[in-house]
Amino acid sequence: MIGLAGAGNARAASVGELKRILIADDEAHVTHIVGAKLRRAGFEVRVASDGEEALREAMESPPDLVITDLQMPYLSGFEVALRLRKEERTAGVPILLLTARGYVLDPAELALTNIRHVMAKPFSALALLETVERTLGAEGMERRAA
């Protein structure tokens, strides 16, 4: 099931045009909490409950940022990141990967993707929001400089 909601405020405006976020996690409480926090901050949020749904949604309407859990049904968050990187429409979409505490990803594998940050669960919703804003702000600056 994909949810969609949006609102505008100063935080979203501070990162310019970059404001559409896709959250992919098979744990409904995670997507609910993260989605609510991001919506309150003024971002448009779409939600996918597994990797296949996330990939399909991202391909149909490329977001400005993907937040995905590593371990999900059908496709892992890492597999989603690999596939998005290979597609022209989504090759530049930054990804924030959520993972179980203690799970380590190989830096060489991460280099094959657009995973910009890895956050261990449990995480602070405020820390996640700050990471989202930093990532979108940095992406916006890179695009303007290009």
N, C-alpha and C positions, 0 to 999 in steps of 0.2 A: 504494500500500500504506500502510495506517495502522498505526502502532505505538502501543502503550499500555503505560505502566509508571508506577508511583508508589511513593513512600516518604514517610515523615514524619520531619522533624527540626526543630530550632529555627529555622532560617532560614525554612522555609515557614510555621511557626507564627507567626513574627514579622509576617507579612503577613496573618494571620487566615484568613478563609475563601477568600481569593483565591489559588488555587494551581494551577488547571488551565491549561496552556499548550499552544497549538497552534503547531507549527513547520511552515512551508510553504517548501520549497526543492527545486528539481529536482537539486541537487547532494547526493548521498547522504552524502559526507564531512562536509558542513556540518551536515546534520540529525543525523548520528551524534555529532559532537563537541558540538554545542549541546545535543542531547538528553541525552547522558551527563552533561554539566556540570549541567544543570537537575535531572535525576533525583537526582544525588548531593546536590544542595542541598535535596532533599525535595519537589520539584514533581512533579505528575502531568503527563506529556508525551504528546501525540498528534502524529503526523507525517503530513504530506501531501506528495506529490511534485510537485504542480502546482496551479495556481490554481483549477481547477474542483473538484478533490478538497478543497482547503482550504475553499472556500465551502460545499460540501456538508457537510463535517464540522462546520464552525462553526454552520451552520443546524440540524443535527440535535442537537447538544449544545454550546451556546454556551460557549466557554472564558472564562477570566478575562483572558487576554492572548493576542494573536496575534503571532507573530514570523514575518514573511514576507519572502522575497526579492522585489525589484522585478521582475526579469526572469525569468519562468517561462512554461512552455507553457500554452496555452489561455486563461488569464487572468493578467494581470500582478498583482503584489502591490498596485499602486495600484488596479486595477479591483476586486480583492477588497475592499480597504478601502472603496471607494465603495459597493459593494453591501451590505457589512455595515452601514454607516452608515444605509442606507435601510430596513433591516429592523428592526422594533420589538424583536425578541428579541436582536439583536446591535448595536443602535445605540450602546450605551455601552461596547462592548468596546474597550479601548485596543490600539493596534497599534504594534509596533516594526518599522520597515522596514529591511531590509538592502539595500545597493546597491553597485555598483562605485565605486571611488574616483574622485572627480571628477564624479560624476553629481549634478546639482543639480535639485531639485524646486521648482517655483513655490510660494511661500508661499500664494498665493490658492487653488491647487489643494489643497494640504495642508489648508487650512481647511475643505474639503468632506468631510474624513475624520476618523477618530479616530487618525490617525498621531501619536503622542506624541514619538517619537524616530526619527531616521534615523541609521543606523550604516554607515560605509563598510567594505567588505571590502578587505583582510583586517582582522579585528578580534580583540581579545583576548577569550578566553572569560570571563575574570574581569571585564573591563569590561562585557561583555554581561550577566553575572549581576548585577552591581551596578545596571545600568540596569533590568533586570527587577524587582529588589527595590525600587528607588526608584519605579518606575512603579506597581507593585502597592500599595506603601505609600501613595502619593499618592492612588490611586483609592480605597483603603479609607477614607482620611481624608475624601475628598470625599463618599463615600456616607454615612458616619456623620454628617457635618455637615448633610446634606440632610434 
